[in-house]
Each structure stands twice: as C-alpha cells, then as structure tokens.
Amino acid sequence: MSETTQVVPEALAEPTVRVRPGWMSLLFFANIALWLGVYAPIQVLLPKQAELLDSVNKEAVLGLVMGFGAAVALVANPAIGLLSDRTCSRFGRRHPWTVAGAIFAAAGLVVLAFAPTVAVMIIGWCLVQGGLNGMLAALMAALPDRVPVQQLAAVGGLVGIAQMLGTVLGAVVVVVVLGIAGLPLAYSVCAGIVVIGAVFFVLRTPDARLPIEFRPPWVLRRVLRDFWVSPRKYPDFAWAWSCHFMINLGNAFGTLYLLYFLQDAVHYPDPEDGLLIMMGLYGVALVLGAVLAGHFSDKSGRRKPYVLVASGVMALAALLLVLWQSWPVALAASPLLGVGFGAYMAVALAMLTQVLPTAENRAKDFGIINIANSLPQVVAPLLTPLVLAYLGGYPGLFAASAVATLLAAVLVLRVKAVR
C-alpha cells in the first residue's frame, strides 16, 4: 500500500455487518417518537386549534399553518443533513443533530401549547418542523450508515411501522389528554415523548466519528453545489425521488383532512373517535403490509414489483372514497390504504438507499429525499381548499389522491438500478 492511500473510515464505509435487534428497536422507538411529534398535531391538535381560533375559516387557517411549517421542513432537512455529513464531533456525525432537533421541536410544541393567535401558531409549527426534520435527517442517515443491503427492506419496514404507530399513538394520546386537560398539556406530552425517544437512541447506540481529514471543505461554492443532485448524472435517484414525492402527495391528499371529512362529509357523530377507529384499522394493516413486503423483498432482492402493487392498492382505497363518502366505506378504505402504504414504505426506503449518489453525502441526500415527504405538506394544504371548492369537494380530493399514487407506479418503472 502506498503512503498516499487512505483507508476509508467507518463513517464512510459501506456497511457489511447485520444490525442487531437491540439497535433496530432503539431506531424504531426514536422514529415512533418523531412521527408522534409530527402527526399528533397534524391529525388532531392543529385542526382543533385552528377551529378554536377561527371556526369560519378553519380549513384556510390549517392550510396556512401547515404550509409555512412544511416550507421550513424543505430547507431544514437537507441543510441539517449536509451539516451532519460534515460534523467531526467526538460524539459522532448524527447524534448531536438528533438531540438538537428533538429539543428544538419540543420548544416549538410548547409555543403551540400557549399560542393565542394564528401568527404564533405558525411560529410554533415552524419550530416543530425545523427541529423534527433535522432529527429525521440524522435518523434516516442511520440506514445507509449502518444497515447492509440484505437487511434494508426489513429495517425500512420497521421505520414504516414506526411512522404508523407514531401516527396512531399520537392520535390516541392527544385525544385522551385533550379530554382530560386540553390543548396545552396535549402539546407538552408530545414534546416530552419526542425528547425521550431521541435521548434513548443517542445514549445507547454507536455513531462513527468522521476523521477531520475526510470532511468535505467548507467552501461556499462546494457547499451550494452539493445541494444539487443532477438528474442527468444520477437518473435513478431522480426517478425514485419523483416516485416518492407522488406517493406522499397522494397520501397527503387522502389523510390531511380526514377529521374534517368525517365531520363535514360523512357526518359521523364523534369525528375524533371515528378518526381513532380508522387509524387503528390503518395501523394494523400497515404493520402487516410492511412486515410481509420487507421480508419477501429482502429475500428476493426485488423492490419495484412491491412498489407497483402498493401503489395500486392505495389508489383503490382512494377511489372507494371517490364513489362513496360513508362510514362503512371509510372503514373499508382505511386498511387498504394501510397495507399499501406499509408495503410501499418498507420497500421504498430500501430502494432509495440503494440509489444514493455518494457515501460522503448520505444524510444530505436523504434530506433531499425527505423533501419528497415535506413538499407534499406544502402543496396539498395549498391545493386542497381549491379542490374542495371547485373540483367536486371530497370526491375530487380523493380522486387527486388516486391519480398521484398511480403516477408513482409509472415513475418507479424508470428506475434502472433496482429490480
């Protein structure tokens, strides 16, 4: 070996050792805490707070708050990812940002707990989205950092299940707490759970340190250039990103306004309880879809067939609600959406990890992928009031969900490096 040859450090090496169940469990619980912090406000607390502040324009208020927050998420996710890729702390590259993101998000949830106006709601939700997306960038980088390719779909399935459980548990926790003590305590409980999940993961898992000689230079032109991933140079990354965006846009159209759907279209007598029932069915089906798809995808090494089937099942769930806006159909659509989204999430994270451009920019590139999660939260709240007003109400909204999901199936066919 020549003197100029450098050994690739652990932080940049491709993982080959299978991760243990204990590590997977800690990542699983940290993701539950993160997604509880995202979806408990989105599904229950923010709609309730918007209605309390302006009952006449509640949809517009909710869309405004979520739109501003999602815009912050678009910047925070890749920016924190890029910073963590360049972090040479003795505590590792990712862990400092996981903790900082959780603390930042908890502060935003406390601001929301006592927000007297829509403007303060926007500030609080922007803090939450900035913090949680920074935490998400660090946690998602754990997949390419630690998980070998033969385990990617199984671990991706756990992350998908964690997202669902965070959603369901968040709805259960805040509905119970709301009934007992109101909005301030509900937001505060979410803040505590987010911090606990982050701290446990950081204290009990390793995080490889990046040697300073391997850190990319802090040159402004280089940093700005690193934010751009050329579709011409990395076409598989671009097509996989587009597929992920369309799936999440379809999911956003189908889920962001469920509470109002049950209240205003289905006329269910207790919308909060109805939402819990739907989320319970959705959750059980999502676990089943994620576990089965993750297992068989890793076993076969194939990803695209599972994405195609998942997209079709999710579109079917949306089409049922296009045709019938009733409580029995909503109950039937919930597990269909769950099993489809669970199967998709298990396989998608494996597929997306396999098309990342470079090892040195893993967290930044995953941050760009996570824009495909956040951008629909900007687009959907802006478009949904227009769809409800001018394109047929809730049938038009669920039709948009089905179209977006089917487009995802078309886009995934263009990914060449993944079977």
HUQUIZI-V982663 format. One record per residue. N is the residue number from 1. RES is the residue in one letter. SS is DSSP state (helix for helix, strand for strand, loop for the rest). PSI is psi in radians with two decimals (999 if undefined). Layout:
N;RES;SS;PSI / N;RES;SS;PSI
This chain:
1;M;loop;2.29 / 2;S;loop;2.83 / 3;E;loop;-0.40 / 4;T;loop;-0.18 / 5;T;loop;2.27 / 6;Q;loop;2.33 / 7;V;loop;2.33 / 8;V;loop;2.19 / 9;P;loop;2.84 / 10;E;loop;-0.65 / 11;A;loop;-0.44 / 12;L;loop;-0.12 / 13;A;loop;2.65 / 14;E;loop;2.27 / 15;P;loop;2.43 / 16;T;loop;-0.34 / 17;V;loop;2.26 / 18;R;loop;2.40 / 19;V;loop;2.62 / 20;R;loop;2.79 / 21;P;helix;-0.60 / 22;G;helix;-0.76 / 23;W;helix;-0.76 / 24;M;helix;-0.67 / 25;S;helix;-0.74 / 26;L;helix;-0.69 / 27;L;helix;-0.70 / 28;F;helix;-0.86 / 29;F;helix;-0.59 / 30;A;helix;-0.66 / 31;N;helix;-0.62 / 32;I;helix;-0.82 / 33;A;helix;-0.75 / 34;L;helix;-0.88 / 35;W;helix;-0.49 / 36;L;helix;-0.73 / 37;G;helix;-0.47 / 38;V;helix;-0.92 / 39;Y;helix;-0.41 / 40;A;helix;-0.79 / 41;P;helix;-0.77 / 42;I;helix;-0.79 / 43;Q;helix;-0.60 / 44;V;helix;-0.97 / 45;L;helix;-0.82 / 46;L;helix;-0.77 / 47;P;helix;-0.72 / 48;K;helix;-0.78 / 49;Q;helix;-0.69 / 50;A;helix;-0.70 / 51;E;helix;-0.64 / 52;L;helix;-0.64 / 53;L;helix;-0.55 / 54;D;loop;1.53 / 55;S;loop;-0.48 / 56;V;loop;-0.71 / 57;N;loop;0.66 / 58;K;helix;-0.68 / 59;E;helix;-0.75 / 60;A;helix;-0.71 / 61;V;helix;-0.81 / 62;L;helix;-0.76 / 63;G;helix;-0.69 / 64;L;helix;-0.83 / 65;V;helix;-0.84 / 66;M;helix;-0.58 / 67;G;helix;-0.81 / 68;F;helix;-0.76 / 69;G;helix;-0.74 / 70;A;helix;-0.59 / 71;A;helix;-0.70 / 72;V;helix;-0.71 / 73;A;helix;-0.62 / 74;L;helix;-0.63 / 75;V;helix;-0.75 / 76;A;helix;-0.71 / 77;N;helix;-0.99 / 78;P;helix;-0.54 / 79;A;helix;-0.82 / 80;I;helix;-0.63 / 81;G;helix;-0.78 / 82;L;helix;-0.74 / 83;L;helix;-0.71 / 84;S;helix;-0.59 / 85;D;helix;-0.47 / 86;R;loop;0.12 / 87;T;loop;2.22 / 88;C;loop;0.48 / 89;S;loop;2.62 / 90;R;loop;-0.24 / 91;F;loop;-0.01 / 92;G;loop;3.11 / 93;R;loop;-0.67 / 94;R;loop;-0.68 / 95;H;helix;-0.74 / 96;P;helix;-0.62 / 97;W;helix;-0.52 / 98;T;helix;-0.83 / 99;V;helix;-0.79 / 100;A;helix;-0.73 / 101;G;helix;-0.73 / 102;A;helix;-0.74 / 103;I;helix;-0.74 / 104;F;helix;-0.78 / 105;A;helix;-0.71 / 106;A;helix;-0.68 / 107;A;helix;-0.72 / 108;G;helix;-0.67 / 109;L;helix;-0.63 / 110;V;helix;-0.69 / 111;V;helix;-0.79 / 112;L;helix;-0.62 / 113;A;helix;-0.51 / 114;F;loop;0.39 / 115;A;loop;2.10 / 116;P;loop;-0.23 / 117;T;loop;2.91 / 118;V;helix;-0.66 / 119;A;helix;-0.74 / 120;V;helix;-0.62 / 121;M;helix;-0.79 / 122;I;helix;-0.78 / 123;I;helix;-0.83 / 124;G;helix;-0.78 / 125;W;helix;-0.55 / 126;C;helix;-0.70 / 127;L;helix;-0.76 / 128;V;helix;-0.84 / 129;Q;helix;-0.67 / 130;G;helix;-0.83 / 131;G;helix;-0.84 / 132;L;helix;-0.56 / 133;N;helix;-0.53 / 134;G;helix;-0.76 / 135;M;helix;-0.71 / 136;L;helix;-0.74 / 137;A;helix;-0.73 / 138;A;helix;-0.74 / 139;L;helix;-0.73 / 140;M;helix;-0.50 / 141;A;helix;-0.30 / 142;A;helix;-0.48 / 143;L;helix;-1.03 / 144;P;helix;-0.43 / 145;D;helix;-0.68 / 146;R;helix;-0.44 / 147;V;loop;2.14 / 148;P;loop;2.77 / 149;V;helix;-0.57 / 150;Q;helix;-0.13 / 151;Q;helix;0.01 / 152;L;helix;-0.79 / 153;A;helix;-0.63 / 154;A;helix;-0.80 / 155;V;helix;-0.68 / 156;G;helix;-0.64 / 157;G;helix;-0.70 / 158;L;helix;-0.70 / 159;V;helix;-0.69 / 160;G;helix;-0.73 / 161;I;helix;-0.70 / 162;A;helix;-0.69 / 163;Q;helix;-0.77 / 164;M;helix;-0.82 / 165;L;helix;-0.65 / 166;G;helix;-0.69 / 167;T;helix;-0.87 / 168;V;helix;-0.85 / 169;L;helix;-0.64 / 170;G;helix;-0.79 / 171;A;helix;-0.76 / 172;V;helix;-0.86 / 173;V;helix;-0.85 / 174;V;helix;-0.56 / 175;V;helix;-0.73 / 176;V;helix;-0.83 / 177;V;helix;-0.68 / 178;L;helix;-0.72 / 179;G;helix;-0.44 / 180;I;helix;-0.80 / 181;A;helix;-0.10 / 182;G;loop;-3.09 / 183;L;helix;-0.80 / 184;P;helix;-0.80 / 185;L;helix;-0.63 / 186;A;helix;-0.82 / 187;Y;helix;-0.70 / 188;S;helix;-0.65 / 189;V;helix;-0.76 / 190;C;helix;-0.74 / 191;A;helix;-0.78 / 192;G;helix;-0.72 / 193;I;helix;-0.72 / 194;V;helix;-0.82 / 195;V;helix;-0.76 / 196;I;helix;-0.78 / 197;G;helix;-0.73 / 198;A;helix;-0.79 / 199;V;helix;-0.73 / 200;F;helix;-0.75 / 201;F;helix;-0.78 / 202;V;helix;-0.72 / 203;L;helix;-0.39 / 204;R;helix;0.17 / 205;T;loop;2.64 / 206;P;loop;2.74 / 207;D;loop;1.88 / 208;A;loop;2.39 / 209;R;loop;2.41 / 210;L;loop;2.07 / 211;P;loop;2.45 / 212;I;helix;-0.47 / 213;E;helix;-0.26 / 214;F;helix;-0.02 / 215;R;loop;2.28 / 216;P;loop;2.61 / 217;P;loop;2.58 / 218;W;loop;1.11 / 219;V;loop;2.21 / 220;L;helix;-0.78 / 221;R;helix;-0.71 / 222;R;helix;-0.74 / 223;V;helix;-0.82 / 224;L;helix;-0.67 / 225;R;helix;-0.61 / 226;D;helix;-0.38 / 227;F;loop;-0.34 / 228;W;loop;2.20 / 229;V;loop;1.93 / 230;S;loop;2.12 / 231;P;loop;-0.52 / 232;R;loop;-0.72 / 233;K;loop;-0.60 / 234;Y;loop;1.20 / 235;P;helix;-0.62 / 236;D;helix;-0.68 / 237;F;helix;-0.75 / 238;A;helix;-0.78 / 239;W;helix;-0.70 / 240;A;helix;-0.70 / 241;W;helix;-0.78 / 242;S;helix;-0.72 / 243;C;helix;-0.80 / 244;H;helix;-0.69 / 245;F;helix;-0.81 / 246;M;helix;-0.66 / 247;I;helix;-0.80 / 248;N;helix;-0.56 / 249;L;helix;-0.78 / 250;G;helix;-0.71 / 251;N;helix;-0.66 / 252;A;helix;-0.78 / 253;F;helix;-0.63 / 254;G;helix;-0.32 / 255;T;helix;-0.44 / 256;L;loop;-0.50 / 257;Y;loop;0.45 / 258;L;helix;-0.68 / 259;L;helix;-0.78 / 260;Y;helix;-0.58 / 261;F;helix;-0.83 / 262;L;helix;-0.60 / 263;Q;helix;-0.78 / 264;D;helix;-0.46 / 265;A;loop;-0.82 / 266;V;loop;-0.48 / 267;H;loop;0.72 / 268;Y;loop;2.35 / 269;P;loop;-0.53 / 270;D;loop;1.53 / 271;P;helix;-0.65 / 272;E;helix;-0.79 / 273;D;helix;-0.68 / 274;G;helix;-0.71 / 275;L;helix;-0.69 / 276;L;helix;-0.71 / 277;I;helix;-0.82 / 278;M;helix;-0.75 / 279;M;helix;-0.56 / 280;G;helix;-0.82 / 281;L;helix;-0.77 / 282;Y;helix;-0.77 / 283;G;helix;-0.81 / 284;V;helix;-0.77 / 285;A;helix;-0.65 / 286;L;helix;-0.75 / 287;V;helix;-0.82 / 288;L;helix;-0.83 / 289;G;helix;-0.74 / 290;A;helix;-0.77 / 291;V;helix;-0.83 / 292;L;helix;-0.82 / 293;A;helix;-0.72 / 294;G;helix;-0.78 / 295;H;helix;-0.92 / 296;F;helix;-0.53 / 297;S;helix;-0.78 / 298;D;helix;-0.68 / 299;K;helix;-0.69 / 300;S;helix;-0.36 / 301;G;loop;0.14 / 302;R;loop;2.51 / 303;R;loop;-0.79 / 304;K;helix;-0.70 / 305;P;helix;-0.61 / 306;Y;helix;-0.62 / 307;V;helix;-0.72 / 308;L;helix;-0.81 / 309;V;helix;-0.76 / 310;A;helix;-0.74 / 311;S;helix;-0.74 / 312;G;helix;-0.71 / 313;V;helix;-0.73 / 314;M;helix;-0.69 / 315;A;helix;-0.68 / 316;L;helix;-0.74 / 317;A;helix;-0.75 / 318;A;helix;-0.69 / 319;L;helix;-0.57 / 320;L;helix;-0.70 / 321;L;helix;-0.28 / 322;V;helix;-0.73 / 323;L;helix;-0.62 / 324;W;loop;2.08 / 325;Q;loop;1.39 / 326;S;loop;2.82 / 327;W;helix;-0.80 / 328;P;helix;-0.68 / 329;V;helix;-0.65 / 330;A;helix;-0.68 / 331;L;helix;-0.62 / 332;A;helix;-0.65 / 333;A;helix;-0.56 / 334;S;helix;-0.91 / 335;P;helix;-0.52 / 336;L;helix;-0.82 / 337;L;helix;-0.70 / 338;G;helix;-0.84 / 339;V;helix;-0.62 / 340;G;helix;-0.81 / 341;F;helix;-0.62 / 342;G;helix;-0.81 / 343;A;helix;-0.73 / 344;Y;helix;-0.84 / 345;M;helix;-0.67 / 346;A;helix;-0.81 / 347;V;helix;-0.59 / 348;A;helix;-0.76 / 349;L;helix;-0.62 / 350;A;helix;-0.81 / 351;M;helix;-0.80 / 352;L;helix;-0.68 / 353;T;helix;-0.65 / 354;Q;helix;-0.29 / 355;V;loop;0.21 / 356;L;loop;2.37 / 357;P;loop;-0.88 / 358;T;loop;2.69 / 359;A;loop;-0.60 / 360;E;loop;-0.29 / 361;N;loop;0.56 / 362;R;helix;-0.85 / 363;A;helix;-0.68 / 364;K;helix;-0.77 / 365;D;helix;-0.64 / 366;F;helix;-0.55 / 367;G;helix;-0.68 / 368;I;helix;-0.69 / 369;I;helix;-0.71 / 370;N;helix;-0.28 / 371;I;helix;-0.56 / 372;A;helix;-0.33 / 373;N;helix;-0.69 / 374;S;helix;-0.68 / 375;L;helix;-0.68 / 376;P;helix;-0.46 / 377;Q;helix;-0.26 / 378;V;helix;-0.84 / 379;V;helix;-0.84 / 380;A;helix;-0.82 / 381;P;helix;-0.51 / 382;L;helix;-0.66 / 383;L;helix;-0.52 / 384;T;helix;-0.81 / 385;P;helix;-0.61 / 386;L;helix;-0.73 / 387;V;helix;-0.78 / 388;L;helix;-0.62 / 389;A;helix;-0.63 / 390;Y;helix;-0.20 / 391;L;loop;0.62 / 392;G;loop;0.25 / 393;G;loop;-2.53 / 394;Y;helix;-0.60 / 395;P;helix;-0.72 / 396;G;helix;-0.64 / 397;L;helix;-0.78 / 398;F;helix;-0.49 / 399;A;helix;-0.72 / 400;A;helix;-0.67 / 401;S;helix;-0.78 / 402;A;helix;-0.74 / 403;V;helix;-0.79 / 404;A;helix;-0.72 / 405;T;helix;-0.69 / 406;L;helix;-0.59 / 407;L;helix;-0.61 / 408;A;helix;-0.69 / 409;A;helix;-0.64 / 410;V;helix;-0.75 / 411;L;helix;-0.63 / 412;V;helix;-0.41 / 413;L;loop;-0.34 / 414;R;loop;-0.16 / 415;V;loop;2.01 / 416;K;loop;-0.52 / 417;A;loop;-0.16 / 418;V;loop;2.35 / 419;R;loop;999
